[in-house]
Amino acid sequence: MAWGVPPRPPSSKVQALYELCKRTFPSPSAAAGASSSPPPADAVRSISSLMDTITPADVGLRDDNVEDDRGHGFFESNFLKSSARVTRWAQPITYLHIYECDAFSIGIFCLPTSSVIPLHDHPGMTVLSKILYGSMHVKSYDWIEPTVLASSQPAKLAKLHTDDVRTAPCPTSVLYPQSGGNLHCFTSVSSCAVLDVLAPPYCEDVGRICTYFHDYPFSSLSAAGLAKVAGNPDTYAWLEAINTPVNIYMRSGMYTGPPVQT
């Protein structure tokens, strides 16, 4: 490049997102495993601000093309490894893969009306989520520290972080390894799409394994000690890991937006 010539601007917002993520998220070492530290707050704000500007058209989507019945199937990934029979009319959640490396991944979940991504965690991960169109109910929790165990079953106490409906356009949400609603579930109120950045992605080899949970009202179980909760007990819940396979009707779709140039 000639001296004094500024670098060319990114060719698309997707490319800009990739380049900003690449500068922000270092490649995690295998030793770091699930204990990765979150990135600097100002860097996260920069990514969040960019994601706030991304529209469905920027990633090759329309807001009316989700609820069809083509391509039924189960999408299997590091955290979705099971399948089950479903009714013929059921609509799959579609995942559109944009980019992934060992430092971060970028992808889009397209959810038909009333579909659910069950309560799950993001161990050692920072996650940015932008609703591109539609509405979804989001419920999220953070673990109580130090850990509080239930007396009657293998459940741990968590505090409610979010329990509301979000409708596009709305700000990008951010969760961190220990805060921000690291455990969350989505239920689509209308057909919707969510752009996700996971940093780093799930990786079973280094301990970043997705775990699904049941949540129980705080009043339904008692603590194993003399632990007390501050404030309204209804803002707490007991979460118990689901040790059997979780069936999610999901398929891999074709991403048709601007490609990432690495």
C-alpha positions in Angstrom: 0.0 0.0 0.0 1.3 3.4 -0.9 2.4 5.8 1.8 -0.4 8.3 2.8 -3.1 6.2 1.2 -5.8 5.3 3.9 -7.0 1.7 4.0 -10.1 0.9 2.1 -13.3 0.8 4.1 -14.9 -2.6 4.6 -17.0 -3.7 1.7 -20.0 -4.5 3.9 -21.2 -4.2 7.5 -20.7 -8.0 7.8 -17.1 -7.5 6.8 -16.7 -4.6 9.2 -18.1 -6.8 12.0 -15.7 -9.6 11.2 -12.7 -7.2 11.2 -13.8 -5.5 14.5 -14.2 -8.9 16.1 -10.8 -10.1 14.8 -9.2 -7.0 16.4 -11.1 -7.4 19.7 -11.1 -11.2 20.4 -7.7 -12.9 20.8 -7.4 -16.6 20.0 -7.9 -18.4 23.3 -5.3 -20.8 24.5 -6.4 -24.3 25.2 -5.3 -23.8 28.8 -7.8 -21.0 29.2 -10.7 -23.3 28.6 -13.9 -22.1 30.1 -12.2 -19.4 32.2 -11.7 -16.9 29.5 -11.7 -13.2 30.6 -14.2 -10.9 28.9 -12.8 -8.4 26.4 -12.4 -4.7 27.3 -15.7 -2.8 27.7 -14.9 -0.2 25.2 -14.2 -2.8 22.5 -17.5 -4.5 23.3 -19.3 -1.2 23.0 -17.8 -0.7 19.5 -19.0 -4.1 18.3 -22.4 -3.5 19.9 -22.7 -0.1 18.2 -21.9 -1.6 14.8 -24.4 -4.4 15.3 -27.1 -1.9 16.2 -26.8 -0.6 12.7 -27.1 -3.9 10.9 -30.4 -4.6 9.2 -31.9 -7.8 7.7 -30.9 -6.5 4.2 -27.3 -6.2 5.3 -27.1 -10.0 5.9 -29.2 -11.1 3.0 -32.5 -11.5 4.8 -36.1 -10.4 4.3 -38.4 -10.2 7.3 -41.1 -12.4 5.7 -39.2 -15.5 4.5 -38.8 -17.6 7.6 -42.1 -19.4 8.1 -42.0 -21.9 5.2 -41.9 -25.7 5.3 -38.9 -26.3 3.1 -35.7 -28.1 4.2 -37.1 -29.8 7.4 -34.3 -31.4 9.3 -32.2 -31.4 12.4 -29.1 -29.2 12.6 -26.3 -30.8 14.6 -23.5 -28.8 16.1 -21.2 -29.1 19.1 -24.2 -28.4 21.4 -27.0 -30.0 19.4 -26.2 -33.6 18.8 -29.6 -35.4 19.0 -32.6 -35.8 16.9 -36.3 -36.7 17.3 -39.4 -37.2 15.2 -41.6 -34.1 14.8 -45.0 -33.4 13.4 -45.1 -32.7 9.7 -46.3 -29.1 10.2 -43.6 -28.1 12.7 -41.3 -25.4 11.5 -37.6 -25.6 12.2 -35.3 -23.0 13.6 -32.7 -22.2 10.9 -29.1 -21.4 11.6 -27.2 -19.4 9.0 -23.4 -19.8 9.5 -21.4 -16.7 8.6 -17.9 -17.2 10.1 -16.2 -19.2 12.8 -12.6 -19.4 14.1 -11.3 -20.4 17.5 -11.7 -16.8 18.8 -15.2 -16.0 17.7 -18.2 -17.0 15.6 -20.8 -15.0 13.7 -24.2 -16.5 12.8 -27.9 -15.9 12.6 -30.8 -17.8 14.2 -34.1 -17.6 12.3 -37.0 -18.6 14.6 -40.6 -19.2 13.4 -43.4 -18.0 15.6 -43.6 -19.8 19.0 -40.4 -21.7 18.6 -38.1 -22.0 21.6 -34.3 -22.2 22.2 -34.3 -23.7 25.7 -32.5 -22.3 28.7 -28.7 -22.8 28.2 -25.4 -21.4 29.3 -22.3 -19.8 27.7 -19.3 -21.0 29.8 -16.4 -18.5 29.7 -18.0 -16.7 26.7 -19.0 -13.2 25.8 -22.1 -13.1 23.6 -23.6 -10.2 21.6 -27.1 -10.6 20.2 -29.0 -8.3 17.8 -32.6 -8.9 16.9 -32.8 -8.2 13.2 -36.6 -8.3 12.9 -39.6 -9.6 14.8 -40.2 -10.1 18.5 -39.0 -12.6 21.0 -39.4 -13.2 24.7 -36.0 -13.3 26.5 -35.5 -14.8 29.9 -32.0 -14.9 31.4 -30.2 -15.6 34.7 -26.8 -15.3 36.3 -25.5 -17.7 38.9 -25.4 -16.5 42.5 -21.9 -16.4 43.9 -20.8 -18.0 46.1 -22.8 -21.1 44.9 -26.0 -21.8 46.8 -27.3 -25.4 46.4 -30.8 -26.8 46.9 -31.2 -29.3 49.7 -33.4 -31.8 47.8 -32.0 -32.0 44.3 -29.0 -31.0 42.3 -30.0 -27.5 41.5 -28.2 -24.2 42.0 -29.5 -20.7 42.8 -29.6 -18.1 40.1 -30.9 -14.5 39.9 -33.2 -13.3 37.2 -31.5 -10.8 34.9 -34.1 -10.3 32.1 -37.7 -11.4 31.6 -39.3 -9.4 28.8 -40.2 -9.2 25.2 -37.9 -7.5 22.8 -39.0 -6.2 19.4 -36.8 -5.0 16.6 -35.4 -2.4 16.3 -33.8 -2.6 19.7 -30.3 -2.3 21.1 -27.8 -5.2 20.9 -27.7 -7.2 24.1 -24.4 -8.3 25.7 -23.8 -11.1 28.2 -20.5 -11.9 29.9 -19.0 -15.1 31.4 -20.3 -14.1 34.9 -22.9 -11.4 34.3 -25.4 -9.9 31.9 -27.7 -13.0 31.8 -25.2 -15.7 30.8 -27.9 -18.3 31.0 -30.8 -17.5 28.7 -33.7 -18.9 26.7 -35.6 -17.5 23.7 -39.2 -17.8 22.7 -40.3 -16.2 19.4 -43.4 -14.1 19.8 -43.4 -13.6 16.0 -41.1 -14.9 13.4 -37.7 -13.3 14.1 -34.0 -13.4 13.4 -31.1 -12.9 15.8 -27.5 -12.1 14.8 -25.1 -13.7 17.3 -21.4 -13.1 18.0 -19.9 -15.7 20.4 -16.5 -15.1 21.7 -15.0 -17.6 22.0 -17.4 -20.2 20.4 -18.5 -23.4 22.1 -15.6 -26.0 22.1 -16.0 -29.3 23.8 -12.2 -29.9 23.7 -11.5 -27.0 26.1 -14.5 -27.2 28.3 -16.9 -24.8 26.6 -19.8 -27.2 26.5 -23.4 -26.0 26.2 -25.6 -27.2 29.1 -29.4 -26.9 29.2 -31.3 -26.3 32.3 -34.8 -26.5 33.9 -35.7 -23.5 36.1 -37.8 -23.9 39.2 -39.4 -21.1 41.2 -37.4 -20.1 44.3 -40.3 -21.1 46.6 -40.4 -24.6 45.2 -37.1 -25.8 46.8 -35.2 -25.0 49.9 -31.5 -24.1 50.3 -29.0 -26.6 51.6 -27.8 -24.0 54.1 -28.9 -20.9 55.8 -28.6 -18.8 52.7 -30.9 -15.8 52.4 -31.8 -13.8 49.3 -31.8 -10.0 49.0 -34.9 -8.4 47.7 -37.9 -10.1 46.0 -37.6 -13.9 46.2 -39.5 -14.0 42.8 -36.4 -12.7 41.1 -34.5 -15.9 42.0 -34.8 -19.4 40.6 -33.3 -22.8 41.0 -31.6 -24.1 37.9 -31.0 -27.8 37.4 -28.9 -29.2 34.5 -30.7 -31.4 32.0 -28.5 -34.6 31.7 -30.6 -36.2 28.9 -30.4 -35.1 25.2 -32.3 -32.0 24.4 -34.2 -32.2 21.1 -34.3 -28.9 19.2 -35.8 -28.9 15.7 -33.1 -27.0 13.9 -31.7 -27.0 10.4 -28.6 -25.5 8.7 -29.6 -22.9 6.2 -27.8 -21.1 3.4 -26.4 -17.7 4.3 -26.9 -15.4 1.3 -25.5 -12.1 2.6 -22.1 -10.5 1.9 -19.3 -13.0 2.3 -16.5 -12.5 4.9 -13.1 -11.9 3.3 -10.5 -13.3 5.7 
